[in-house]
Amino acid sequence: MVDDVVVIQPGDERGQKIARAMASQTANAIIQAFGGGPLTSSEVARQMKIPITTASYHIENLLAAGLLEVMETRWSEKGREVKVYGLANQVLIIAPPASDLRSVLQKYATLFGIVVLASLGLWAILPAVLPPSWDVPPVPRAASGNKEDFSTLQSPTFDAAGVPPVHDLVMGFFFGACAVLLALLVYEVYYWWRTSPRRVEKEQ
């Protein structure tokens, strides 16, 4: 069972230590050697056929990065302290840099302002781009009581090319863009909440 869950962000101190510790093939081979169980530095050197100074160097780097931990301490026949190292029982999660909730809200407030400006721009430009409309409502015939004559007053207004009025186009664009922004905002706030360091610490 995993004892710890660690969230690493690119560029932070822990991430840099791990990158330095794993920068060589020897360090990766030492990590694989510990897959068989705890070892001392001399046992690693003997198993990998490398100098004990090289083994101790990489073990210290892996220990500082938190990838290894001291499992126990023994005493040799000569009275020397011998440390037994093993893999740290943890899960490392590499996540993008965390942003606070205020920055998320500020970003979407800026995007909402852009949508408003774009809508106003469309309101000003579309009348000059769209063809002339014939949105003058038809004049009803003399009161004849015919339902077909009265229905002409209730037909939707379109221009000669079958395009809805400028008002409908602009409002459709505005509300559609707002719906997309709202969906993205909800997702990003949820993602921020899921990756919040405080929440990760509570789950541990």
N, C-alpha and C positions, 0 to 999 in steps of 0.2 A: 504494500500500500504506500502511496506517495505521501511523504511527510510535509512537503512544502510545494507551493506553486509560486513561481517568480515571474513577474512581468518585466521584460527587458525592452527598453526603447533604444533605437539606434542612436549612438552618440553619447549615451550616458556612461557613467564610470564603470558600472558592472559590465556593460556591453563591450567597452574597450578592453577591459581585463580579459574577458573571454576570448576576444579576437586575438589579442597578443599571445595568450596561452595556447591557442589552437593554430597558430600561424605556421607551424612546422609539421612535417610528416611524422617526426619522432613523437611529438606530443599526441598526435592522433593514435599512433601505435600504442603508446602508453595507456591511453584511455581504453583501448580495446583489450589490453592486457588485464586491466582491472575488471573487465567483464567476467572473468573467471572467479573473482573473489578478492578479498583484501590482501594486500602485499606490502612488504617493507621496501624501502628504496634499494637495498642490496638485492632483494629477490627480483625486483624489476630489472635491475642492471644485469643480473645473471640470466634471467629469462630472455631478455632482448639482446644480450651480448653487446652491451654498451658500457662505457665507463660509469662508475657510480656517481661521479660528479655530474655527468650529463643527465643521468636519471634524476638525481636530487634537484637539479636546476629546473627541469620541466615539472617535476612533482610540486615544487614550491609555487611555480606559476599557476598550475591547475588548482592548487590549494587556495591561493589568493583570489582566483576567479570564482571560487565556490563550487567548482566541479568535483573536487575531491574533499574529503574530510578525514580527520584522524579518528579511526575506529577504536583503537586501544593503544596502550603503551606497555611495552615489554622491557625487560632488563636482560642484557646479554650476560654471558658467563664472566666477562671482564668488568661487569658493573656499569656498562654503558646503557643509556636510555635509547630504546629503539621504538620508533613510531610505526604503527601499522595503518596504512591508508586504504580507503575504499571510496567507491563512487557515492556522491551525495544523492540521497533518495529524494529527488525533486523533479518537477516539470518546469521547463523553461519555455515561456511564451514570448515571442518577439512581436511587439505591437508597434504601430506607428506612433509618433510623438503625441501624447495626450493633449488635448486642448480643453480649456475650461468652458463651462457652459456660457459664460458671458461672450466669449469670442465666437461661439457657434451662433448665438442670437444676433450678434452684430453683423456677422456675415450674411445671414438671411434677411436682416433689415436692409442691408445695402442692396441685395438682390431684389427685394420688394420695391425699393426706390427705382431701380432700373426698369422693372416691369411697368411702374406707373409712368415713367418718362417715355418708355416705348409706346405705351397706350396713347398718351397725349400726342406723340409724333404721328401715330397712325391716324388719329382723329383729324390731324391737320393735313396729312398727305393724301389719304384715300379719296376725299371729294374731288381732288384734281386728277386722280388716276382712273377712277371708275367711270364708266360711261354714264351719260345723263339718264336719270331715272324718270319713269312715268308714274310716280307714286301719288298722283292726284286721284283721290277716290272717285269711282264712277258715280254718276248722278242717277239716282233711282228713277224708275219710270213712274208715271202717274199711279196713284194708289190703285193698283189693280188687284191687290190681294194675292198675287201670284208669289209663291214661296221662292221660285227660281229668281225672280227679279230682286227680292230682298236679300238673297244670299250673296249677290255681287258686292254688297257693302261689307261683308265679313271676310272677303278673301284677303290673304296675306299680301303685303306690299313688297314687290320686287321691281328691280329696274329692267330695262329692255333686254339685258343680257342674262337675266335670271339670277342676279346677285342680290343678296339681302342688303338692306340699308346700312350706311356707315356705322350707325349706332350699334346695330346688332353685331357687326363684324368686330368692332373695337371691344365691346363688352364680352364677346365670346373669347377673344384673345386674352383679355385681362383675367377673367375668371378661370380660364384654362391654365394660364401661367401660375396663378395663385394656388390652384389645386396641386400642381406639380411641386411648387415650392413647399407647400404644407406637407406633402408626402415625404419629401426629402428631409425636411426639418424634423419630422417625427422619427424618421429612421436614424438620423444623426444624433439626436438627443438620446434615443434608446441605445445606440452604439456607445456613446459617451458614458451612459450610466453603466453599461455592461463592463466596460474596460476601466472604470474609475478605480484608482489604486485603493481607495478606502473600501470599496466593495470587495475587491480581490482579497484584501487583508481579512475582512470579516469571514469570507468563505474558507479561509485557511484555518 
